[in-house]
């Protein structure tokens, strides 16, 4: 079985495609078990965020994972394939390291992805789909990400999605301090956005969430009030800025609701940042006059600015990742040799037992002990060296020279000891 990474991200697919293959956290355990139990996949972990859906798996047939992803989300395979990437072995490891380090993010060096990747690993562990290969991969992944963040400036001055949302709002409104802001959801991204927007001291802030108690905690932290999602139709006209990021599988703000909202606001514009995947706001709403709707992809265009100034940090991070990939692939190669080494040892043990039995038999017949020992050592040496010698003679010239040098160095070290 070989390591593969199969998926789509913000570089390969627009949000209208990404939202169709996003996984709900509650459905993740069943999805993982379905992938592993129904086909040629022995291990699997799924990373699903607003910017990517990726399957890391151990299999000899990555196309099965591609087909499974399409079938699970009831999408035509041919419609999904243009946006997918399939990365084998070394490329998959490098991709995982780059994702965890924030090099593959829409926001260069953003820290949230590492926590999301750790959650994906926990889900795989709980579902029983994380084996030795993926366990080692992610162990190395988290170690590399820590090195990149501690030894480089990759995260310095990174422009977050939240900061980009504030920047866009300030293009529309002369002062955020005069606006009323509604945050929908209560996850990590909403907390981050609330911190950035509330730093501008808006006129009023409110939090709407399915679980109102969670929204109330954020309201208390930022000096606002809370409401349930059922209150949105009546309360939405009160707000100038709406920032939403929930785990809903269906839009919670439709075009019809916004039409009624604008009428109640007497066409006063509404600024909306929709960071959810799947999207919380119907796409058609973005075509309405006086609705300024920005998705996660729109904000990505802003945060990509300024990446050039951190080019040196990227080079440093890539160097750390390259070393990590080499180290991981060495472990994979060693792992692949385990069955051959085990078989070689078992064959050697059988040969030893046979020769010892014959030597004991000759001693009982009265043969000269010195001759018996000489014959035992000579025969055993020949048998133990037969398979390695045969393999060495049949290697290609480059591999033969490399192995010969390795053996010579090992023998010299043995002689010195």
C-alpha positions in Angstrom: 0.0 0.0 0.0 1.2 3.5 -0.9 0.5 7.0 0.6 -1.7 9.2 -1.5 -3.4 12.6 -1.1 -6.5 13.2 -3.1 -8.5 16.5 -3.0 -9.3 20.0 -4.1 -8.4 23.4 -2.6 -8.8 27.1 -3.2 -6.2 27.0 -6.0 -7.8 24.1 -7.9 -11.5 24.9 -7.5 -13.8 27.8 -6.8 -16.0 27.9 -3.7 -19.1 26.8 -5.6 -17.2 23.5 -6.2 -15.5 23.2 -2.8 -18.8 23.6 -0.9 -20.2 20.6 -2.7 -17.5 18.2 -1.3 -17.2 19.7 2.2 -17.8 17.3 5.1 -19.9 18.0 8.0 -18.0 17.2 11.2 -20.9 15.0 12.5 -20.8 12.9 9.4 -17.0 12.4 9.4 -16.8 9.1 11.4 -19.3 7.3 9.1 -17.6 8.8 6.0 -14.2 7.5 7.1 -15.4 4.1 7.9 -17.3 3.9 4.6 -14.1 4.8 2.7 -12.0 2.2 4.5 -14.5 -0.7 4.8 -15.8 -0.7 1.2 -12.7 -0.7 -1.0 -9.0 -1.0 -1.4 -8.2 1.7 1.2 -6.6 0.5 4.5 -6.1 3.9 6.2 -7.7 7.3 5.8 -8.0 10.8 7.2 -10.1 13.6 5.8 -9.3 17.3 6.1 -12.3 19.5 5.3 -12.1 23.3 5.7 -13.4 26.3 3.9 -10.4 26.2 1.6 -9.9 22.5 1.0 -11.2 19.0 1.1 -8.4 16.4 1.1 -8.2 12.6 1.7 -4.9 11.2 3.0 -5.0 7.5 2.5 -3.0 4.3 2.2 -4.1 2.4 -1.0 -2.9 0.9 -4.3 -5.8 2.5 -6.1 -6.1 6.2 -5.6 -8.9 6.4 -8.2 -11.1 4.5 -5.9 -10.8 7.4 -3.4 -11.6 9.9 -6.2 -14.7 7.9 -7.1 -15.7 7.5 -3.5 -15.5 11.3 -2.9 -17.8 12.0 -5.9 -20.3 9.2 -5.0 -20.4 10.2 -1.3 -21.4 13.8 -2.2 -23.6 12.6 -5.1 -21.6 14.5 -7.8 -20.8 13.2 -11.3 -17.2 12.0 -11.3 -16.4 13.7 -14.6 -17.7 17.0 -13.2 -15.4 16.8 -10.2 -12.2 15.4 -11.8 -11.0 18.6 -13.5 -10.6 20.2 -10.0 -9.0 17.2 -8.3 -5.3 16.5 -7.6 -3.9 13.1 -6.8 -0.5 13.2 -5.2 1.5 10.0 -4.6 4.0 9.1 -1.8 6.7 11.8 -1.7 4.5 14.5 -3.2 1.7 13.6 -0.8 4.1 14.0 2.2 5.4 17.3 0.9 1.9 18.6 0.4 0.8 17.6 4.0 3.9 19.4 5.4 3.2 22.5 3.3 -0.5 22.6 4.3 0.3 22.3 8.1 3.0 25.0 7.8 0.6 27.4 6.2 2.5 27.5 2.9 -0.5 26.2 0.9 -3.1 28.4 2.6 -4.9 31.3 1.1 -3.4 33.3 4.0 0.3 32.6 3.9 1.4 31.2 7.3 -2.2 31.3 8.8 -2.2 29.2 12.0 -5.8 27.9 12.0 -5.0 25.1 9.5 -2.8 23.3 11.9 -5.6 23.0 14.4 -7.9 21.9 11.7 -5.5 19.2 10.6 -5.1 18.0 14.2 -8.9 17.7 14.4 -8.9 15.6 11.2 -6.3 13.3 12.7 -8.4 12.9 15.9 -11.5 12.1 13.9 -9.6 9.4 12.0 -8.3 8.0 15.3 -11.8 7.9 16.8 -13.1 6.2 13.6 -10.4 3.6 13.7 -9.0 4.5 10.2 -5.6 5.8 11.2 -2.9 3.2 10.8 0.9 3.2 11.2 1.6 5.0 7.9 -0.7 7.9 8.5 0.2 8.0 12.1 3.9 8.5 11.2 3.0 11.0 8.4 1.0 13.3 10.7 3.5 12.9 13.5 6.2 14.2 11.2 3.7 16.8 9.8 3.1 18.4 13.1 6.8 18.4 14.0 7.7 20.1 10.7 5.0 22.7 11.1 6.3 23.5 14.6 9.8 24.0 13.2 8.6 26.2 10.4 6.7 28.5 12.8 9.5 28.7 15.3 12.5 28.9 13.0 11.2 31.1 10.2 9.2 34.4 9.8 6.5 32.7 7.7 3.7 33.9 10.0 5.0 37.4 10.6 2.6 40.1 9.5 0.3 37.7 7.8 -2.9 39.3 6.6 -5.8 37.2 8.0 -9.2 36.7 6.5 -10.6 38.7 9.4 -8.3 41.6 8.7 -9.1 41.4 5.0 -12.8 41.6 5.9 -12.2 44.8 7.9 -10.2 46.3 5.0 -13.1 45.7 2.6 -15.7 47.1 5.0 -13.6 50.3 5.4 -13.8 50.8 1.6 -17.6 50.9 1.8 -18.1 52.7 5.1 -16.3 55.9 6.2 -16.1 54.5 9.7 -16.8 51.0 11.1 -17.3 52.8 14.4 -20.7 54.1 13.2 -22.0 50.7 12.0 -24.0 47.9 13.5 -22.4 44.5 13.1 -24.0 41.0 13.3 -21.8 37.9 13.6 -23.5 34.6 12.7 -21.9 31.5 14.1 -19.7 31.0 17.1 -16.6 29.1 15.8 -13.0 30.0 15.7 -13.3 32.1 12.5 -16.2 34.2 14.0 -14.1 34.8 17.2 -11.2 36.0 15.0 -13.4 38.3 13.0 -15.1 39.7 16.1 -11.7 40.6 17.5 -10.7 42.5 14.4 -14.0 44.3 13.8 -14.6 45.1 17.5 -11.2 46.7 17.7 -12.7 49.4 15.5 -15.4 50.0 18.3 -18.5 49.6 16.2 -21.8 51.2 17.2 -23.4 47.8 18.1 -22.4 44.1 17.9 -24.7 41.1 18.1 -24.1 37.3 17.8 -26.5 34.9 16.3 -26.0 31.2 16.8 -27.9 28.0 16.7 -26.9 27.4 20.3 -27.6 30.7 21.9 -25.6 30.1 25.0 -22.4 29.9 22.9 -23.4 33.2 21.2 -24.0 34.7 24.6 -20.4 34.0 25.7 -19.1 35.9 22.7 -21.5 38.7 23.3 -20.3 39.1 26.9 -16.7 39.1 25.7 -17.2 41.8 23.1 -19.9 43.9 24.8 -22.8 42.9 22.6 -26.0 40.9 22.7 -27.1 37.5 21.4 -29.9 35.9 19.5 -31.0 32.6 18.0 -30.9 31.9 14.2 -34.7 31.9 14.3 -34.5 35.7 15.0 -32.7 36.5 11.8 -35.7 37.4 9.6 -36.9 40.0 12.0 -33.5 41.3 13.2 -31.4 41.3 10.0 -32.5 44.8 8.8 -30.9 46.3 12.0 -27.4 45.6 10.8 -25.1 47.3 8.3 -22.4 44.6 8.4 -22.9 40.8 8.6 -20.1 38.3 9.1 -21.2 34.7 8.8 -19.5 31.4 9.2 -21.6 28.4 10.3 -21.5 24.7 9.6 -24.9 24.7 8.0 -25.2 22.5 4.9 -27.8 24.9 3.4 -27.8 28.7 3.0 -29.3 30.5 6.1 -29.6 33.8 4.3 -31.5 33.7 1.0 -32.2 36.3 -1.7 -35.8 36.7 -0.6 -34.7 37.5 3.0 -32.3 40.1 1.7 -34.9 41.7 -0.5 -37.2 42.1 2.5 -34.2 43.4 4.5 -33.3 46.0 2.0 -36.9 47.2 1.8 -37.0 47.6 5.6 -33.6 49.5 5.4 -35.0 51.7 2.6 -32.2 50.5 0.3 -29.4 51.3 2.7 -26.5 49.0 1.7 -25.6 45.8 3.5 -22.0 44.6 3.6 -21.8 40.7 4.0 -18.7 38.6 4.5 -19.5 34.9 4.0 -16.6 32.7 5.2 -18.6 29.5 5.3 -18.1 26.5 3.0 -20.8 25.5 2.1 -21.8 29.1 1.8 -24.3 30.6 4.3 -25.6 33.2 1.8 -27.2 32.3 -1.5 -24.9 33.2 -4.4 -27.7 35.1 -6.2 -27.7 37.7 -3.4 -24.3 39.0 -4.7 -26.1 40.3 -7.8 -28.5 42.5 -5.9 -28.1 46.2 -5.8 -27.1 47.5 -2.4 -25.8 44.1 -1.2 -22.0 43.9 -1.1 -21.3 40.2 -0.7 -17.8 38.8 -0.3 -17.0 35.1 -0.1 -13.9 33.4 1.2 -12.4 33.4 -2.3 -13.0 37.2 -2.6 -11.0 37.8 0.6 -8.3 35.5 -0.7 -7.5 38.0 -3.4 -6.7 40.6 -0.8 -4.6 38.4 1.5 -2.4 37.2 -1.4 -1.1 40.8 -1.6 2.2 41.2 0.1 3.3 37.5 -0.2 6.4 38.7 -2.1 7.7 40.5 1.0 7.9 37.1 2.7 9.7 35.3 -0.1 12.8 34.7 2.1 10.7 33.1 4.8 9.0 30.9 2.3 12.4 29.7 1.0 13.5 28.9 4.6 10.3 27.0 5.2 10.6 25.0 2.0 14.2 24.0 3.0 12.9 22.6 6.3 10.1 20.8 4.6 12.5 19.2 2.0 14.6 17.8 4.8 11.4 16.5 6.5 10.2 14.8 3.3 13.6 13.1 2.9 13.5 11.8 6.4 9.9 10.6 6.1 10.6 8.8 2.8 13.6 7.1 4.3 11.3 5.8 7.0 8.8 4.6 4.4 11.6 2.8 2.5 12.8 1.1 5.6 9.2 0.1 6.4 8.8 -1.5 3.0 12.0 -3.6 3.7 10.7 -5.0 6.9 9.0 -8.1 5.4 12.2 -8.9 3.4 14.4 -8.4 6.4 12.1 -10.6 8.5 12.1 -13.3 5.8 15.9 -13.2 5.5 16.3 -13.6 9.3 13.8 -16.5 9.4 15.7 -18.3 6.6 19.0 -17.7 8.4 17.6 -19.1 11.6 16.4 -22.2 9.8 19.8 -22.7 8.2 21.5 -22.3 11.6 19.2 -24.9 13.2 19.8 -27.4 10.4 23.5 -27.1 10.5 23.6 -27.3 14.3 21.6 -30.5 14.2 23.9 -32.0 11.7 27.0 -31.0 13.7 25.5 -32.6 16.9 24.8 -35.7 14.9 28.4 -36.0 13.6 29.7 -35.4 17.1 27.6 -38.3 18.4 29.0 -40.5 15.6 32.5 -39.7 16.9 33.7 -37.3 14.2 36.6 -35.0 15.1 35.1 -32.0 16.9 37.5 -29.5 15.3 36.5 -30.7 11.8 32.8 -30.6 12.8 33.1 -27.0 13.9 35.1 -26.0 10.8 32.5 -27.6 8.6 29.6 -26.0 10.6 31.1 -22.5 10.3 32.0 -22.8 6.6 28.7 -24.2 5.5 26.7 -21.7 7.6 28.7 -18.8 6.2 28.1 -19.9 2.6 24.4 -20.3 3.2 24.0 -17.0 5.0 25.8 -15.1 2.3 24.2 -16.8 -0.7 21.0 -14.7 -0.9 22.7 -11.3 -0.3 25.5 -12.2 -2.8 23.0 -13.3 -5.4 21.0 -10.0 -4.9 24.2 -7.9 -5.2 25.2 -9.6 -8.4 21.8 -8.9 -10.0 21.6 -5.2 -9.1 22.0 -2.4 -11.6 25.5 -0.9 -11.8 24.6 2.3 -9.9 22.7 0.4 -7.2 25.5 -2.2 -7.0 28.2 0.4 -6.4 26.1 2.2 -3.8 25.4 -1.0 -1.9 29.0 -2.1 -2.1 30.2 1.2 -0.6 27.6 0.9 2.1 28.7 -2.7 3.0 32.4 -1.7 2.9 31.7 1.1 5.3 29.7 -1.2 7.6 32.5 -3.8 7.6 35.2 -1.3 8.4 33.1 0.0 11.3 32.6 -3.6 12.5 36.4 -4.2 12.3 37.2 -1.1 14.4 34.7 -2.2 17.1 
